[in-house]
């Protein structure tokens, strides 16, 4: 009954534990697939001392550019509406 309440299930024989090598290879495959889908490829930098990976991305990516207003529209929204002069 305690197993049911606390969610402790016996380990399934089908559940395989992923090794560090398998996990790293899977992460690299996923990263390569994500980079391949980008229209403009980032420059990847690996720091040999720490092993950290850094991406030198463009200023805006295509999906971010769609979320921003067009340069002409941003200026037009800031201006007050013209007065019609109706009395």
Beta strands, then each sheet from edge to edge (+ up, - down):
strand 1: 43-46
strand 2: 53-56
sheet 1: 1+ 2-
end
